[in-house]
Amino acid sequence: MLPDIRVRQRDYLLEISRALTEELDLDKLLSRILKYAIEMLAGQAGFIALSNQQGHWSLAVANGIPDAIKRYLDAWLEKIPAIQDPKDIDLPELNRLLQQISMGNLTAVGLPLVAQNEVIGFIYIFRNYQGVFSANDRSLLSSFANQAAIAVRNARLYTEINREKQRIDAMLNSAADGILILLPDHGIERTNAAFARMYGRTQAELQALKHGDVIKWVKPPNGITLEKAEAGGWPLSPEAHLYVEGDLARPDGQPPLPVGITYAPLLSTEGTLISTIATVRDITHFRQADELKSEFVSIISHELKTPVALIKGYVSTLRRDDVEWDCNVMDNSLEVIEEEADRLTGLIENMLDATRLQMNSMQLKKADVDLHKLVKRLAERFQVQTETHQILNEIPEDFPIVMADEPRVEQVVSNLISNAIKYAPSGDIRLTGQTLSDLVVICVADEGPGIAAGDLPHIFDRFYRAQETSRKTKGAGLGLYLARAIVEAHSGRMWADAKQDQGARICFSLPRD
């Protein structure tokens, strides 16, 4: 039969072993270890100090120690240098400190907590009476210290793994691209919020599916699919990434989504596939950019080709040696050449302005601008260019002076009048002004067919041209884009009021100050 003290020691060690497997909270676990150690050694108080990964020491848990002494211990522990070798720990110095604090009324025993030959802390137990701790006491405390060292190491590993998991979760959920983590059998282990939004299913619903249930192409994609690549022996190395691009079919009648998918393998040290990371990028904007670029090239080619062809045709005609042209024909031909050259110049200037806007390099030279005189001058200039319209300047003579870049404002108003002439076959074109407390508003209204509801949100987009009018009128789709950009550069805004079949009305505001 074991003596009672041995039975109690065995029971305490079993309790600690059980706590090591059940308790993951380090503070709670250390409190239990310290409590059992104090009871087993018939002590009245104790503490456990730990060293963090930077080598700084601090009081991890204390029992029966007054707050004043705990603060003193914390301040003293901060001064302890990092300890690499268990032999370097200077417990006698701490013993002397504790003796001084208690004025010789405390008996203490302390041991380092060593895990894998690294000092990660130490444990101290106190008695409030004189007496030496026996060899058996030290042996028992050593058992507790070993258990505590294991507990700290396990808890730190658990905390580190948990922190790493939280970091990965945060990275996945903050990623703008969709992410699928696939098991070797193509089952979906997890997804992120971005892919769930792209696809139109919740993350929980997606995790019940397989790769083939989700990644379905509307038509054969560009690149090798995951299934074909694996049939050919993929992956042979961790760097063997796949890329495939196409239109992804989506459930519930959603339109297909243009995506590019990159597959990256995660291999074990033995070369076995652990999982496959699929990064799904929405390439809708890239597709739109390509379409916009193609449309731009098409429009600019057409817009450049027409005046160049006219200029070349008239010049070739005038240079013929077998014909003598009279003055009227010469004047008319030169007038056409001049007009087409002006068109080319205007188109090039618009393209340059669009480039400056993209580079944020458009500079304004502000001065006092009399909008009544500016609009009157433009109305008279454009009136001689049309016989089917009546351009009416209804801006009062006492309209406020504004600080603006006059050539740029003139460019805006000219564009609006030119569009009204171009898109309204006939009728009045009214230029009106309104004065508000902090800004002025200029509007240009025509009596044409108006702006279709489908075109209204896009008329200020770069290179956009309405479907109905693009076949009938010339233009590169830059005029309104540049006009709005110029107005916004003046801290104003531009908008369209349109009722189809009742004409179009486009307005812009400028600050009075």
Beta strands, then each sheet from edge to edge (+ up, - down):
strand 1: 45-51
strand 2: 57-63
strand 3: 107-115
strand 4: 118-127
strand 5: 178-182
strand 6: 188-191
strand 7: 242-248
strand 8: 257-267
strand 9: 273-282
strand 10: 367-370
strand 11: 389-393
strand 12: 401-404
strand 13: 427-435
strand 14: 439-445
strand 15: 494-498
strand 16: 504-511
sheet 1: 2+ 1- 4+ 3-
sheet 2: 6+ 5- 9+ 8- 7+
sheet 3: 10+ 12-
sheet 4: 11+ 13+ 14- 16+ 15-
end
